[in-house]
Amino acid sequence: ERVVNCAGWTKVDAAEELVAEATRVNVDGARNVAVMCAEAGVGLCHLSSDYVFDGTATAPIPEDATPNPQSAYGRTKLEGEIAVRAAHPGAHIVRTSWLYGMAGPNFVLTMLRKLEAGDEVRVVDDQHGTPTWTGHLAPALLYLLEIAPPGTYHLSNSGATTWFGFAAAIASMIGAASPLPIATSEYPLRAVRPAYSVLDNSMWRGLGEAPLPDWRDGLRAYLQELRVPS
């Protein structure tokens, strides 16, 4: 028996003001799940985030890189990792990035709504990461639990882009007008986002596994799942 803990406070900007609430979910909740799994002798996969890093990297970030979160959200995710490791040394901790799936809300659904409405869409072009589709991540998580020793893993789709590049790909696939690129300074938000948080899935590859598909393939499959022509 195994548990995959997908629960998390993901409202990044709101966490700056609602730190206690974010902590209850990302730290206390994660610890509680880990304690219960450890007591029951059940395997655990806990999901964490690329936002535990500060964004100063210039090459894909390996699992042993030192975290240095710059936002309340990132800090609570890192504290959650620490709590899980302490409560359940046999856990798998998986950091992923720019996640989107059916339930929403997510970046893709937001862009679809704006692009299809014909709104002017302005998207930052100086934050680099890897969009990751849950349809590719979920089966990889389950397989990881079967084959891999406990530890910390990075697992995301392949390749890298910016939020603007992601939005432009969405627009291209649905035949909409391309968004406009802007700098982060032109779109200030409460929480600091990493300028670069591309994850190196080196531990996954070290298991002899092929990289997950390119992020564009994930986006294309997601749009097909939503029955959006592409």
N, C-alpha and C positions, 0 to 999 in steps of 0.2 A: 504494500500500500504506500502511496505517495501523495503529497499535497503540493500543489503549485499555488503559491500565494500571489495572486494578481491584484489584490486590494492595495489602494494607495491614494493619498491626497495628491492630486495632479494639477490643482489650480495654482499655477506657479506664482502669479502676481498676488493673489489673495493671501498666499502663505506669508508674504512680507508683513502683513498686519495680523493675520490669524495664526501666529506661530504655535500657540498652544493646541489649536485644533489640528493643524498639520502634524504636530508631534504625536498627538494621540493616535493618529492613523498610521503614520509612517514609521514611528519608533515604538510606541507602546503596543499598538496592534500587531506589528511585526514580531515583537518580542513574545507576545502572548501566543501567537500561532506557533512560533518556534519552540516555546516551552511545552506546549501541548503535544506537538509532534515528537519531541525528544522523549517525553514521558511515556508516550504510546509506542515508541520505537518505530515511528513512521518517517520515511524520507521526506525531505522538504526542498522545494525549489522556490527561492525568494527573488522577486524581480526588483532590480534597482535601475539606476539611471545614469546616462552620460553627464548629467548636470552635477555629479559629484566632482567633476574636474573643472579647473578654472578657465579653460579656453586658451591658454597660452601655448599649447602644443602646436607644432607645425607638421607633424606626421601622425599617422594613425596611432592611437593610444593603447599600449599593451595593458594587460591585467595587473601587472605589478607597478604601474605608475602611481605616484603618490597623489591621492585625492586632495583637492583644495577648493571646496565648493564656495561660490560667491553669492549664493542666494539662500533664503530661508528654506525653500524647497530642497535645494541641493544638500544643505546641511542636515535636514531631517532624513533624507534618503541615506546619507552616509551614516548617520547615527543609527538608522534602522539596520544597516548592514552589520555594524558593530554589535548591536543587540542580538541579532540572529546568530552571528558566529559564537557569541558567548553562551547563548542558551542551547544551541544545537550545532556542535562542532562538525557534525556529519552533513550539514546542509550544503546545497548548491546555491550560490548567489550569482545571479545572471544580470549583468548590466546591459541594457539595450538603449535604443535611441529613436527619437522622432516617431513614436509608435502611433499607428492608426489601425482601426478595424471597424467592424460593422456597427457597433453600438453608438459610437460617437459620445460627446462631441470630439471632433478632431480637425486637423488642418485641411484635409482633403474635402470634407463635407462643407467646411466654411468657404473654401475657395469655390467649390461647385455652386454654392448658393449665390455668391457674389458675381462670379463669372456669368452664370446663366441669367442673372438679373440685369446684366449689362453695366454693372457698377464699375467705376474706375477703381482698379485694384493696384495698390502700391505695396510692395513686399521687400523686406530687407535682403540685401545681396552680399552682406559681409559677415554672415554667420554660417559656418560650414559644419555639416553633419551628414548622417545617413538616414533617410526615411526607411522605416521598417514596418512591413505589413504583418499583422497578426496571423494571417493565413500561412505565412512562411515560418514565423517564429514559433507558433504553438506546437506544431509537430516536432520541431527541432528541440524544444524544451523537454518534451516527453522522451525523446530519444536520448537526450543528454542524461536524463535521470537513470536511464537503463545502462548506459555504457561508460559513464565518466565517474572518476573518483570525486569526492567532495572538494569544494574549492570555489574560487571566484572565476567566472567566465564572462567574456564579452561576446554578445551574439546579436548581430544586426544583419540586415541585407548588405550586399556588396556595393562598392562604389561610394561616391560622395557628391554632394551638391550644396547649394545654399537654399534658404527658404524661397528666394526668388526663382532659382532654378527648378525647385519642386513645383512651385505655382505655375511656371511657364510650361512645364511638362504636362500638368493637368490641363491647362488651356489648350495645348496642342492636341492632346488626345481626344478632347471633346469638340474641337473645332471652334474654340472661342478666341477672342482677341487676347493677345499676350498682356500680362500685367506689366507694371512699371517698376524697375529696380530702384531702391533707395538705400541710404545708409542707416544703420541702427540709430544714429544721432537724430535722424529725421522722424523716428517713430519711438519716442521714449516710453518705456514701461517701468513699472515699479521694481521688478526683479531684474537683476543682471543675468543675461544669457551668455553662455560660452561662445566666444568668437570661433572656436574650433573644437569640436568634440567628436570627430570621427573615431570610431573604436576599431582597434586591431583585434580581430577574432583569433588571435594566435593560439590560445589554448584549445579552441574548437578544432582548428586545423591540425594541432599537435595530436589530436585523437585519430588523425587519418581521415577526417571528414572533409568533404568539399565545401567551399564557402557557400553561404546562402545565395540565392539568385540576386542579380542586380536590382537595385531599388526601382528602376523603371519597370522591370518585369512584375515586381510586386504591385506597383501602382496600376499597371495595365490589368492585372488579374483582379484587383480590388474594384476597378471601374466596371469590369465585366460582371463581377458579382453584384454590383449595384444596378446592373442593366443599363449602364450609361454607354452609348455608342463610342467606340474609340478607333 
